[in-house]
Amino acid sequence: MDMNRRHFFRVSGAGLVGSSLVAMGFSPATALADVRQYKLAQTTVTRQTCTYCSVGCGILMYSLGDGAKNAKLSVMHVEGDPDHPVNRGTLCPKGASLLDIVHSPNRLLYPEYRAPGSNEWKRMSWDDALTRIAKHLKDDRDAHFVEKAEDGTTVNRWLTTGMLAASAASSEAGYITHKVARSWGLLAFDNQARV
């Protein structure tokens, strides 16, 4: 740094004025000593799996709310889970924007049904939706289940229905889903992670 005489006096004078003000009690020590509160200190952390693609990255969702009777938890921050073996804390741009999906006014929060030939979706309860799905699965399985092949070999298969499992599930949930699908006799079974 090239310093001439005039520049030297300016720097020295500024230093002298600053140290004199501190010596006279004009120090911002109180303001500097105050610890800034961490914005996630009062939140509840929930470990989840990203719902976007088949990679299955781990995420941490931070929600604010004390769990009181009329208080509703609200997700306020989403970040990658550093302890997750898949992504080790990193997220792609879509995964990093999960907070927008959580707070989207277009997010579907309940099951809907559209009757054949209708152009209108109607809201239904979870119990009605699950009962309807179970009824259709049972009717189709009863009508198309093959217990024995033509040569008499026991096959216990159901070929008219298939299942596509979600990639956002853990390995354990995928294993259980596979066991349930195979116990029904389903042969057409795949996972979104492979598609």
C-alpha positions as CSV (number, residue, x, y, z in Angstrom):
1,M,0.0,0.0,0.0
2,D,1.4,3.4,-1.0
3,M,1.0,5.8,1.9
4,N,2.0,9.4,1.7
5,R,2.3,11.9,4.6
6,R,-1.3,13.3,4.2
7,H,-2.8,9.8,4.2
8,F,-0.8,8.8,7.2
9,F,-2.2,11.8,9.2
10,R,-5.8,11.0,8.2
11,V,-5.5,7.3,9.3
12,S,-3.7,8.3,12.6
13,G,-6.3,11.0,13.3
14,A,-9.2,8.7,12.7
15,G,-7.7,6.1,15.0
16,L,-7.0,8.7,17.7
17,V,-10.6,10.0,17.6
18,G,-12.1,6.5,17.7
19,S,-10.0,5.4,20.7
20,S,-10.7,8.7,22.5
21,L,-14.5,8.1,22.1
22,V,-14.2,4.6,23.5
23,A,-12.1,5.9,26.4
24,M,-14.9,8.4,27.2
25,G,-17.6,5.7,27.3
26,F,-19.0,5.8,23.8
27,S,-18.4,2.1,23.2
28,P,-21.1,-0.1,21.8
29,A,-20.0,-2.9,24.1
30,T,-23.6,-3.5,25.3
31,A,-24.9,-3.9,21.8
32,L,-22.0,-6.0,20.7
33,A,-22.2,-8.3,23.8
34,D,-25.9,-9.2,23.1
35,V,-26.2,-12.6,21.5
36,R,-28.4,-12.9,18.5
37,Q,-31.1,-15.5,18.9
38,Y,-31.0,-18.4,16.5
39,K,-34.2,-18.4,14.4
40,L,-34.7,-22.1,14.7
41,A,-34.1,-22.4,18.4
42,Q,-37.8,-22.7,19.4
43,T,-38.8,-24.9,16.5
44,T,-39.7,-28.6,16.3
45,V,-37.5,-30.7,13.9
46,T,-39.1,-33.5,11.9
47,R,-37.1,-35.8,9.7
48,Q,-38.7,-36.5,6.3
49,T,-37.9,-37.8,2.8
50,C,-38.1,-35.4,-0.1
51,T,-41.2,-36.1,-2.3
52,Y,-40.0,-34.8,-5.6
53,C,-38.0,-37.6,-7.4
54,S,-36.8,-41.1,-6.9
55,V,-33.5,-40.2,-5.2
56,G,-35.0,-40.1,-1.7
57,C,-33.0,-37.3,-0.1
58,G,-33.4,-36.7,3.6
59,I,-34.8,-33.4,4.8
60,L,-35.3,-31.6,8.1
61,M,-38.5,-29.7,8.4
62,Y,-38.6,-27.0,11.1
63,S,-42.1,-26.1,12.4
64,L,-43.1,-23.4,14.8
65,G,-46.0,-23.8,17.3
66,D,-46.2,-24.8,20.9
67,G,-48.8,-27.6,20.5
68,A,-51.4,-25.7,22.4
69,K,-55.1,-26.5,21.9
70,N,-55.8,-23.8,19.3
71,A,-52.2,-23.4,17.9
72,K,-51.4,-25.0,14.6
73,L,-47.9,-26.0,13.7
74,S,-46.5,-24.2,10.7
75,V,-43.4,-25.3,8.7
76,M,-41.1,-22.3,8.5
77,H,-37.8,-23.8,7.2
78,V,-36.6,-26.8,5.2
79,E,-33.0,-28.0,4.8
80,G,-31.1,-31.1,3.9
81,D,-30.4,-33.7,6.6
82,P,-26.6,-33.9,7.1
83,D,-27.0,-37.4,8.7
84,H,-28.9,-38.9,5.8
85,P,-26.8,-41.4,3.8
86,V,-28.3,-40.4,0.4
87,N,-27.7,-36.6,0.2
88,R,-25.6,-35.9,3.3
89,G,-27.3,-32.5,3.8
90,T,-27.4,-31.3,0.2
91,L,-30.7,-30.6,-1.7
92,C,-31.4,-29.9,-5.3
93,P,-33.2,-26.6,-6.2
94,K,-36.6,-28.5,-6.2
95,G,-35.9,-30.0,-2.8
96,A,-34.8,-26.7,-1.4
97,S,-38.1,-25.1,-2.5
98,L,-40.3,-27.6,-0.6
99,L,-41.4,-24.8,1.7
100,D,-43.3,-23.4,-1.3
101,I,-45.2,-26.6,-1.7
102,V,-46.1,-26.9,1.9
103,H,-47.6,-23.4,1.9
104,S,-49.1,-23.5,-1.6
105,P,-52.8,-22.6,-1.7
106,N,-53.2,-25.2,-4.5
107,R,-51.9,-28.1,-2.4
108,L,-54.5,-30.9,-2.2
109,L,-55.1,-31.7,1.5
110,Y,-58.0,-34.2,1.2
111,P,-59.1,-37.0,-1.2
112,E,-61.3,-36.1,-4.2
113,Y,-63.4,-38.2,-6.5
114,R,-64.6,-37.6,-10.1
115,A,-67.5,-39.8,-11.2
116,P,-67.2,-41.4,-14.7
117,G,-68.4,-38.9,-17.3
118,S,-68.3,-36.0,-14.9
119,N,-66.0,-33.0,-15.2
120,E,-66.3,-32.1,-11.5
121,W,-64.2,-33.3,-8.6
122,K,-66.0,-33.8,-5.3
123,R,-64.4,-33.9,-1.9
124,M,-64.7,-37.1,0.2
125,S,-63.5,-38.3,3.6
126,W,-60.4,-40.4,4.0
127,D,-62.5,-43.3,5.3
128,D,-64.8,-43.2,2.2
129,A,-61.7,-43.0,-0.1
130,L,-59.9,-45.9,1.5
131,T,-63.1,-48.0,1.7
132,R,-63.8,-47.3,-2.0
133,I,-60.2,-48.3,-3.0
134,A,-60.3,-51.4,-0.9
135,K,-63.7,-52.4,-2.4
136,H,-62.4,-52.0,-6.0
137,L,-59.3,-54.0,-5.2
138,K,-61.2,-56.8,-3.6
139,D,-63.8,-57.0,-6.4
140,D,-61.0,-57.1,-9.1
141,R,-59.0,-59.7,-7.1
142,D,-62.0,-61.9,-6.6
143,A,-62.9,-61.7,-10.3
144,H,-59.4,-62.3,-11.7
145,F,-57.3,-64.2,-9.2
146,V,-55.6,-67.3,-10.6
147,E,-54.9,-69.9,-8.1
148,K,-53.6,-72.7,-10.3
149,A,-52.0,-72.7,-13.8
150,E,-53.3,-74.9,-16.6
151,D,-51.0,-77.7,-15.7
152,G,-52.2,-77.7,-12.0
153,T,-49.2,-75.9,-10.5
154,T,-50.2,-73.5,-7.7
155,V,-49.4,-69.9,-8.8
156,N,-51.6,-67.6,-6.7
157,R,-51.3,-64.6,-9.0
158,W,-53.4,-61.5,-9.8
159,L,-52.5,-60.1,-13.2
160,T,-55.2,-57.4,-13.8
161,T,-53.9,-54.9,-11.2
162,G,-50.5,-53.5,-10.6
163,M,-48.8,-51.3,-7.9
164,L,-46.3,-48.5,-8.2
165,A,-44.7,-47.8,-4.8
166,A,-43.5,-44.3,-3.8
167,S,-39.9,-43.4,-3.9
168,A,-40.2,-41.2,-0.9
169,A,-40.5,-44.2,1.4
170,S,-37.7,-45.6,3.4
171,S,-36.1,-49.0,2.5
172,E,-38.1,-50.6,5.4
173,A,-41.4,-49.2,4.1
174,G,-40.5,-50.4,0.6
175,Y,-39.8,-53.9,1.9
176,I,-43.2,-54.0,3.7
177,T,-45.0,-52.6,0.6
178,H,-43.4,-55.3,-1.5
179,K,-44.4,-58.1,1.0
180,V,-48.0,-56.8,1.0
181,A,-48.2,-56.6,-2.8
182,R,-46.8,-60.1,-3.2
183,S,-49.1,-61.5,-0.5
184,W,-52.1,-60.3,-2.6
185,G,-50.6,-62.1,-5.6
186,L,-49.6,-59.0,-7.6
187,L,-47.0,-59.6,-10.2
188,A,-47.0,-56.1,-11.7
189,F,-45.1,-54.3,-8.9
190,D,-42.6,-51.6,-9.3
191,N,-41.1,-48.7,-7.5
192,Q,-40.9,-45.1,-8.6
193,A,-37.2,-45.1,-7.7
194,R,-36.5,-47.4,-10.6
195,V,-38.9,-45.9,-13.2
